[in-house]
Amino acid sequence: MSISFPKNSSRSPWSSFPRRRETSLFRFRRASIYVGAIVFLSLLACSFPRPNPLLEGPNLKDFEQAGPLTVYNRTNLFDYMNGEAETYLPFGFRLLYVSVVRTGKSDSRMVLEIYDMSTPDGAGGILKKYSNGEGTSLHGIGDAAWADKGIVLVRQGNYFLRIFPDPSPESEVRPTMQEMLDLARQMVLLF
């Protein structure tokens, strides 16, 4: 079967079919689908988790992790600090990362606690609570830092860090204040 068209005809073979007109409602629906797809893909891209340098094991100069990393949440925080946990919860506590860190130079050990407080205000509130007594405010470490008699406290964004000598009997050499400050300086670079 063959289709022939008259010569000198300006009409195409498809012009005999009725043409559908786009209504404003149809254009609105089509635009809504495009916008919805763009928003969905944008939200999907934002939902991919960022790598957590704490879980991957941070690469620190002159320091190494001397034991396992333990992570606590709102449910089991009381297992780590019975009685003191109530202090952290109202400030937006989410997670606590605890590890023992050993220096490469003196083989001293210190406990590194990193609290994810959800917001900078929560981390700042905890820092303020612990730094009200004696001690020294430190400049150049994180957003705010404080030190006193063998403890260093730092706020960096949503995080509150607490560094102090390891109290376990295996720890024979106490870290110096300079070693704890060096660890704090390196840790704030991760956030």
N, C-alpha and C positions, 0 to 999 in steps of 0.2 A: 504494500500500500504506500502510495506516495502522496505527498501533500504539495500542492502547487499554489502559488500566490499570483495574483494578477500583477502584471508588469505595471510599472509606474504607480504603484500603490505606496503611499507613505505610511500606511498602517502596518504595524508588526503583527505577526500571527497571534500575539498574546494580548493585543489591545481589545479583543472581543470579550475577554474575561472582565468581570466587574472588578474594579480596583477598590481595595479596602482603605478607607480613610482612617488615619490615626486620630483618635479623639484625645482631648486633654487628659481624660481619665487614664487612657491607655499609656500615654507618655509619662504620666505621674507614676503609674505602677512600674513601668520599665525603669525609670530613674530610681525608684525606691529599691528595686531589686539590686541595682548596681551599687547604690550607697550602702545597702545592707551587707552586700558581699564584701565591700571594702572595709566596713567597720568590723565585720566578723574576722576577716583575715588579719586586720591590725590587732585586734584583741588576742587572737590566737598567737601571733608573733610575740606579743608582750607576755604571754603566759609561760613561755619556755623558761625553765629555771636557770638562773645564773650559776656557774660553778661556785662552790663554796670552798675557799682556800683553806678553811679550818679542817674540813673533812678530807681534803686531798693531802693534807700535811704541808704546812707552809715551809718554803725553802728559806731558812734564816741563816745569816752569816754568823758564825761563831756560836750557834746554839743548835741543839738537836732535841727532839722529843725523847724523853727517857722512859716513857710508859704509854699505855694506851690512852687514847682520847675518849673521855666519857661525856655523853650528852644527856642533859636533864631537861625536862619540860615542866609545865605547870603542875602536872600530876605527880611526878616523882621528885620534885625539887626538895621536898621534905626529907627524902632519903639522904641527901647530901648535907643539908643544913637544917636540922631540926630546931625550930624556934626562931631562926633568922629569916626563913623563907617568907613569912608574912610581910616583911619589909619590902620585898621586891615586887610582889604581886600587884599592889595598887599602882605602881609606876609603869605597868604594861609589860611585865616580864613575859618573854616568849620561850627562850632557850638559854641554857648555860652549857658552855664548853669548858671542860676542865682537863688539864694535862700537866704533867711534870716535865719541866724543861731543864736540860743540863747544859752548862756552859762548856765550850771547848777548851778554854784556857785554864780555868781553875778546877774544873770538874764539880763545881758547886751545882746544887739543884734548887729550883724554885717552882712554886705552884703558879700556874697561869690560869686564871678564871676569866672567861669572856662571856659577858651577859648580853644577850640580844634583848633590848628593852623596847622594841617596836618603834619608838620615836626618840629624837634627840632630847625632847623635854623629859622623857622617862629616864634616859641615861644621865641627864644633867641633875635630875632630882635625887638619884641614888648617890651621885658624886657629892652633891651638896650635903646630903645626910651624913656621909662618912667623913667629910672634910671639915666639919664645923669645929672640931677641936684644934689642938695644936698641930703644927706642921707647916709645910712650905708649899705655896702655890708655885707650880713649875710652868715655864713658858717654852714654847717650841715643841711640845709633845702633844699631838692630837688637838682637839678643840679646847680642852681644858685638862689639867693634870695637877696632882697633889702628891706629896710624899711625906712620910713621917716614920721614923724609927723602924726601918725594915719593911715598909709596905709602900707600894706605888699604886695610885689610882689614876685612871685615865678615862676621859670620855672622848669618843670619836664617832660622830654621827649618832646612830642608834645604839652604839655599843658602849658598854662600861667594862673596863678591864681592871682586874685586881691582881697584883703580882706580889708575892711574899715568899720568904724562905720555906723550903719543904720541911715540914715538922717531923717527917718519918725518921726512924732511927738509921735508915740506910744512908741518909744525907749527913756526911761527916763534915763537909766544908760548907760554911754559910756563904751565900752570895753577897757581894758588895753592893752598895747602893748604885754604883756606876753600872754594874752588870744588869741590875733590874731596870735601870733607866734605858740602857742600850736595848734590852729586850722590848720594852714599851715602845721605843722609837721605831723599831722594825715592825712591830705588830700593827701600829696605826697605819702603816703604808699598805696593809692588806685590805683596808676598808676604804 
